[in-house]
Amino acid sequence: MQRRNNSGLSIRGFFPKDFLMSKVRTYSIFLLAFFICACIPQVSNYKEPLKDEGEVFIYLQPMPQEAHKYRFSIERISAIRANGSNIPLTLSMSELKGAELAGSQKLLASGVMPPGQYRKISILVKEAYVRGEEGEAALLIPEKPVWVEHIFSITQKKATTLFLAFNPLKSVTDKFSFTPVFSPVTYERELTNLTGYVTISDLNIISVFNKKTMMIIGTISTGRTPKGIVLDQISGRAYVAVSGDDAVEVIDLFSERIIGRIILNPGDEPNELSLTPDRRTLVTANYGSNTASIIDTSALFEVSRISVGQGPTSATIDSRGLRAYIMNSLSNTISVVDLSHKSLFATISVGTSPFRGAFNLDGDKLYVISRNSPDLLVINPSSLIITERIFIGTGAISIKVDTQTNLIMAGKKASRDVSVIDPFSLMFIDSIALGGTPVFMTIDNSENTLLVVLPDMETLKKINLVNKKIIAGIEVGDSAYATVVMGER
């Protein structure tokens, strides 16, 4: 018996047989496509770490004053191997404006490459212009690429950094012909006490810079998604949380090589880490597994792991190295870990989403910021009680205490500035306008400057702590995470 609808017409009679079969086929194809797509790995914004390859980063040095009237664009850039083969690179910037590049170092191109020796860099110009009294005029450009003689080697699993300087005086002949002249620039190995380091998460690298000149001077390849970084300045080591590999890498700062890797559990996703004053113990906040790892830095081995609250983002260790405070951003708590007994000592309920913390000089106050609270919390580490709440405004994302003055600096996403708080009056007394989100801060003791990571501006800025003026900046990309410098306080 045929089923009928309310109008009395049979369903089978209302829809043609071919129509029904077409619907079945369409639905089957949809299901098949759905299951196929479900089985295809999702494309990540983060690149895979190096395996058999090496990589190169080519920086353009600041343009001289004579280049201010020139503007030209690059169509492609390649590296030429010793056997003559051509390896194309990825351009980071294609249009070069002399007026905008004076005093600014920029990443020109980069690429993953086969190991071996290379002898030239090939640059093909697309167009060029010169600005005169009557406006811009087009220049004649070469039909073939220009070559920059530059012998360099690419090493497996390592990054090589090259630097090119543009010479405007030699690039124009007969007033209308433009053949860009670039020359390689070589940096002598910097004194380690002048260096700083920035983790770049989506490129799997650490950019090395000179903290006085604020220029990139090298690159260190890491595992996947480097995030937090701490320095052992006495032994010349850096410890880096490579979140995508569930590990901590150990870097020798003198050779800029990875000399060890501490493997954690799958899914740990270590976010940030902290080192005890005696440099013997490292603590990581493992965001993915809601744990904290305690690592022996001599053996480079995880000796214990402790379950903490949900979403641990950072670890802060007291000045005596006895306790670690783990900020649990998803459970509104702070886990206090006894490092001597390697156990959970207490849990502090704070009612907000704690993100990062910092101690004052005497170690008797722990300041804690939250991304969703306008208050800066002041916690007594002896009683584990919140003693004060200081209003600083919403969106706090980074914190640093100047142990020379005890001033508290809180970087905020909402106002895109750094608030300066007096710990004695417990009041906001100043602000540093940055124009971007200050996600991480550190202080260079030798120059008395504040270094701030601003990913949305793709910049690391250096600020004079006396007059609060921005001194200089470095291009670091939009996935810069954290920075440290030798001689920081």
C-alpha positions in Angstrom: 0.0 0.0 0.0 1.4 3.4 -1.0 1.8 6.1 1.6 0.1 9.3 0.7 0.6 12.9 1.7 -2.1 15.3 2.9 -3.2 16.1 -0.6 -3.9 12.5 -1.4 -1.0 12.2 -3.9 1.4 9.2 -3.5 5.0 10.1 -2.8 6.2 7.7 -5.4 3.8 9.1 -7.9 4.7 12.7 -7.1 8.5 12.3 -7.5 9.8 10.6 -10.7 12.0 7.6 -10.2 15.0 9.2 -11.9 14.7 12.2 -9.5 14.7 9.8 -6.5 17.8 8.0 -7.8 19.5 11.3 -8.4 18.9 12.3 -4.8 20.3 9.0 -3.5 23.4 9.4 -5.7 23.9 13.0 -4.5 23.6 12.0 -0.9 26.0 9.1 -1.3 28.6 11.3 -3.0 28.2 13.9 -0.2 28.8 11.2 2.5 31.8 9.8 0.6 33.3 13.3 0.3 32.7 13.9 4.0 34.5 10.8 5.1 37.4 11.5 2.7 37.8 15.0 4.0 37.6 13.7 7.5 40.6 11.4 6.8 42.7 14.1 5.2 45.1 15.8 7.7 44.2 19.4 8.3 46.7 22.0 6.9 48.6 23.7 9.7 49.9 27.3 9.7 53.1 26.0 11.2 55.8 24.5 9.1 57.4 21.1 9.7 60.9 21.1 11.3 63.9 20.5 9.2 64.9 16.9 8.4 67.4 16.3 5.7 67.3 19.9 4.6 68.8 23.2 5.8 67.4 26.6 5.4 68.5 30.2 4.7 67.3 33.6 5.8 68.4 36.6 3.8 68.2 40.0 5.4 68.5 43.4 3.7 70.5 45.8 5.7 69.2 49.3 6.3 69.2 51.5 3.2 71.6 54.4 3.0 70.3 57.9 2.8 71.2 58.1 -1.0 68.6 55.4 -1.6 65.6 57.5 -0.5 64.6 58.5 -4.1 64.6 55.0 -5.5 61.8 52.4 -5.5 62.0 49.0 -7.1 60.4 45.6 -7.0 61.8 42.1 -7.1 60.1 39.4 -9.2 62.1 36.5 -7.8 65.2 35.6 -5.9 67.1 32.3 -6.0 70.2 30.6 -4.7 72.7 29.1 -7.1 74.5 25.9 -6.1 78.1 25.1 -6.8 76.9 22.8 -9.6 74.9 25.6 -11.2 71.4 24.5 -10.2 68.9 27.1 -9.2 67.0 26.9 -5.9 64.1 29.4 -5.7 63.4 31.2 -2.4 60.3 32.7 -0.9 60.2 36.5 -1.0 59.3 38.2 2.3 59.1 41.6 0.6 58.9 42.3 -3.1 58.8 46.1 -3.2 61.8 48.0 -1.8 61.3 51.7 -1.1 64.5 53.5 -0.1 62.7 56.2 1.8 61.0 53.6 4.1 64.0 51.3 4.6 66.5 53.8 5.9 67.6 52.6 9.3 65.5 49.4 9.1 66.7 45.9 8.6 64.2 43.7 6.8 63.9 40.0 6.0 64.1 39.8 2.2 63.8 36.1 1.4 64.0 32.7 3.0 63.7 29.0 2.0 64.3 25.4 2.9 67.2 24.1 0.7 69.3 21.0 0.1 72.6 20.9 2.1 75.7 21.8 0.2 77.8 24.7 -1.1 76.2 27.7 -2.8 78.1 30.4 -4.8 75.6 33.1 -5.9 72.3 34.8 -5.2 70.2 35.5 -8.3 67.8 38.5 -8.2 65.4 39.4 -11.0 64.1 43.0 -10.9 60.5 43.6 -12.1 60.4 47.4 -12.2 62.3 50.4 -10.9 61.6 54.1 -10.4 63.4 57.3 -9.4 61.8 60.3 -7.8 62.7 63.7 -9.1 61.4 67.2 -8.9 58.7 66.4 -11.4 57.6 63.1 -9.8 58.6 59.5 -10.4 60.2 58.3 -13.6 60.6 54.7 -14.7 64.1 53.3 -15.1 65.4 50.8 -17.6 65.9 47.4 -15.9 68.0 44.4 -17.0 66.2 41.6 -18.8 68.1 38.9 -16.9 68.7 38.4 -13.2 71.6 40.1 -11.5 74.0 37.9 -9.5 75.5 38.6 -6.1 78.7 36.6 -5.6 78.3 35.1 -2.2 79.8 31.7 -1.2 78.0 30.0 1.6 77.1 26.6 2.9 73.8 25.0 3.9 74.0 22.4 6.6 71.4 19.7 7.4 68.9 20.8 10.1 70.5 24.2 10.5 69.7 27.7 9.5 72.1 30.0 7.7 71.7 33.7 7.9 72.9 36.0 5.1 73.0 39.8 4.9 72.9 42.0 1.8 73.6 45.7 1.5 72.1 47.8 -1.4 74.5 50.3 -3.1 72.3 53.0 -4.8 75.3 55.0 -6.1 76.5 52.1 -8.2 73.0 50.8 -9.2 72.1 53.6 -11.7 74.1 54.4 -14.8 73.4 57.0 -17.6 70.7 58.4 -15.3 68.1 56.0 -16.7 69.5 52.5 -16.4 69.0 50.6 -13.2 71.0 47.4 -12.3 70.8 46.9 -8.6 74.1 46.3 -6.9 74.1 44.3 -3.7 77.1 43.2 -1.7 77.3 40.6 1.1 77.8 41.7 4.6 79.6 39.5 7.1 79.2 39.7 10.8 82.0 38.7 13.1 80.8 36.4 15.9 79.3 38.7 18.5 80.3 38.7 22.1 77.7 36.5 23.8 77.0 39.2 26.4 75.6 41.4 23.6 73.1 38.9 22.3 69.4 38.5 22.6 67.0 35.8 21.4 63.4 35.7 20.2 61.3 32.6 19.6 59.4 32.6 16.4 56.7 29.9 16.7 55.4 29.4 13.2 58.9 29.3 11.6 60.5 26.9 14.1 63.4 29.3 14.7 65.0 31.5 17.3 66.2 34.9 15.9 69.5 36.0 17.4 70.0 39.8 17.7 72.5 42.3 18.9 70.8 44.1 21.8 72.9 47.3 21.4 72.5 47.7 17.6 69.1 46.0 17.5 70.0 44.1 14.4 69.4 40.4 13.6 72.7 38.6 13.5 71.8 34.9 13.3 69.1 32.2 13.3 68.8 28.9 15.2 66.5 26.2 13.9 64.4 24.4 16.5 61.7 21.8 16.8 58.1 22.6 16.1 56.5 25.7 17.7 59.1 27.1 20.0 57.4 29.2 22.7 58.9 29.9 26.2 62.7 30.4 26.6 64.9 30.9 29.6 68.7 31.5 29.9 71.4 29.9 32.0 73.7 32.8 31.6 76.6 31.3 33.6 76.9 28.1 31.5 75.8 29.8 28.3 72.7 27.7 27.7 69.1 28.3 26.7 66.2 26.1 27.4 63.3 26.3 24.9 59.9 24.8 25.1 59.1 23.3 21.7 55.4 22.9 22.2 54.7 21.1 18.9 57.2 18.4 19.7 56.3 17.9 23.4 59.9 18.6 24.3 62.4 21.0 25.7 65.5 21.7 23.6 68.9 22.8 25.1 70.9 25.2 23.1 74.6 26.1 23.5 74.7 29.8 23.0 78.4 30.0 22.1 78.0 27.7 19.1 74.3 28.3 18.6 73.7 24.6 18.3 71.1 22.3 19.9 73.0 20.1 22.3 70.2 18.2 24.0 66.5 17.4 23.9 64.3 16.5 26.9 61.4 14.4 25.7 58.1 14.9 27.6 54.9 12.9 27.2 52.8 13.1 24.0 50.2 15.8 24.2 52.1 17.8 26.9 52.4 20.9 24.8 54.9 22.7 27.1 54.0 26.4 27.0 56.5 28.3 29.2 59.2 27.3 31.6 61.2 28.7 34.6 64.7 28.0 36.0 65.6 27.9 39.6 68.3 30.4 40.8 70.8 27.6 41.2 70.1 26.5 37.6 69.7 22.9 38.6 66.0 22.6 38.1 63.7 23.5 35.3 59.9 23.6 35.5 57.6 23.6 32.5 53.9 24.4 32.4 52.4 21.7 30.1 49.2 23.3 28.7 48.0 20.2 26.9 48.2 17.7 29.7 47.4 19.9 32.8 50.7 19.0 34.3 54.0 20.6 35.4 57.3 18.8 34.6 60.3 19.0 37.0 63.5 18.6 35.0 67.1 18.0 36.2 69.2 20.2 34.1 72.4 18.2 34.8 70.9 14.9 33.6 68.6 16.6 31.1 65.8 14.3 32.3 62.3 14.8 33.7 62.5 13.5 37.2 58.9 14.2 38.2 55.5 15.5 36.9 52.7 16.9 38.9 49.0 17.2 38.0 47.9 20.9 38.3 44.8 22.8 37.3 43.4 23.2 33.8 45.2 25.1 31.1 48.6 25.9 32.8 50.2 28.7 30.9 53.3 29.7 32.8 55.5 28.9 35.8 57.1 31.3 38.2 59.7 30.2 40.7 60.5 32.1 43.9 63.9 33.7 44.6 65.0 30.8 46.8 64.1 28.1 44.3 61.8 26.3 46.8 58.4 26.7 45.1 57.0 27.0 41.6 53.7 28.8 41.0 51.8 27.4 38.0 49.1 29.7 36.5 46.1 27.6 35.6 44.2 29.8 33.1 41.2 27.5 32.6 40.5 26.6 36.3 41.0 30.0 37.9 43.7 28.6 40.3 47.4 28.7 41.0 49.1 25.4 41.8 52.0 25.8 44.3 54.6 23.1 43.7 57.1 22.2 46.4 60.3 21.6 44.4 62.2 20.0 47.3 59.7 17.2 47.7 58.5 17.4 44.1 54.9 17.5 45.1 51.8 19.7 45.0 51.9 21.9 48.1 48.7 23.9 47.8 46.2 25.3 45.3 45.2 29.0 45.5 41.8 29.9 44.1 41.9 33.4 42.6 38.5 33.7 40.9 40.0 34.9 37.6 42.0 33.3 34.8 45.7 33.7 36.0 48.1 34.0 33.1 51.5 35.1 34.2 53.2 36.1 37.5 56.3 37.9 38.7 58.0 38.3 42.1 59.3 41.6 43.6 62.9 42.0 44.6 62.5 40.8 48.2 60.4 37.8 47.1 57.6 38.6 49.5 55.0 39.6 46.9 53.8 37.7 43.9 52.1 39.8 41.3 49.6 37.9 39.0 47.9 39.2 35.9 44.7 37.8 34.3 43.5 38.3 30.7 39.9 38.7 31.8 40.2 40.7 35.0 41.0 44.4 35.4 42.9 43.7 38.6 46.5 42.9 39.3 46.6 40.4 42.2 49.1 40.7 45.0 49.7 37.3 46.8 51.7 36.7 49.9 53.8 33.6 49.2 54.0 32.8 53.0 50.3 32.8 53.7 49.2 32.1 50.1 46.5 34.8 50.5 45.6 37.5 48.1 46.4 40.7 50.0 45.7 43.4 47.4 43.9 43.9 44.1 45.3 46.8 42.0 43.1 48.1 39.2 45.1 48.3 36.0 42.5 47.8 33.3 41.4 44.8 31.2 43.5 42.7 28.8 46.7 42.2 30.8 48.9 39.7 28.9 52.5 40.2 30.1 54.2 41.3 33.3 57.7 42.3 34.4 58.9 43.6 37.7 61.9 45.9 37.5 63.9 44.6 40.4 66.0 47.7 40.5 63.1 50.0 41.3 60.4 47.4 42.2 58.1 49.1 39.6 55.6 46.7 38.1 55.0 46.8 34.3 51.9 45.2 32.9 51.5 44.9 29.1 47.8 45.1 28.0 46.2 44.0 24.8 43.1 46.2 25.0 45.0 49.5 25.3 48.1 48.3 23.5 50.4 49.8 26.1 52.4 49.0 29.2 51.1 50.3 32.5 53.6 51.2 35.2 52.5 50.6 38.7 54.1 51.8 41.9 54.2 48.9 44.4 54.2 51.2 47.5 51.2 53.4 46.6 49.6 50.5 44.7 48.7 52.9 42.0 49.1 53.3 38.3 51.7 56.1 37.7 52.7 55.9 34.1 52.1 54.2 30.7 54.2 53.4 27.7 52.3 53.7 24.4 53.4 51.0 21.9 50.7 50.8 19.2 50.7 47.0 19.5 50.0 44.1 21.8 52.9 43.6 24.3 52.8 39.8 24.7 56.2 39.4 26.4 58.7 41.7 28.2 62.2 41.5 29.6 64.7 44.1 31.0 68.3 44.5 29.9 70.3 45.4 32.9 73.3 46.8 31.2 71.4 49.4 29.1 68.4 49.8 31.5 66.0 49.1 28.7 62.7 47.3 28.3 62.4 44.9 25.4 58.8 44.1 24.3 57.5 41.6 21.8 54.7 43.0 19.6 53.6 40.2 17.2 50.7 42.2 15.7 53.3 44.8 14.7 55.8 42.1 13.8 58.3 43.9 15.9 60.5 43.7 19.0 60.9 47.2 20.5 63.5 48.6 22.9 62.4 51.2 25.3 64.5 53.5 27.6 63.2 52.9 31.1 64.2 56.4 32.3 62.3 58.6 29.7 59.9 55.8 28.5 60.9 56.5 24.9 61.1 53.9 22.1 64.8 53.6 21.0 64.7 51.1 18.2 62.9 48.1 16.8 63.6 44.8 15.0 61.4 43.0 12.5 60.5 39.6 14.1 57.3 38.5 12.3 53.8 37.9 13.6 54.4 34.7 15.5 57.1 36.0 17.8 56.4 34.6 21.3 59.1 35.4 23.9 62.4 37.1 24.2 65.5 36.9 26.5 68.8 38.8 26.6 72.1 38.2 28.2 72.4 40.4 31.2 68.7 40.6 31.8 67.3 41.4 35.2 
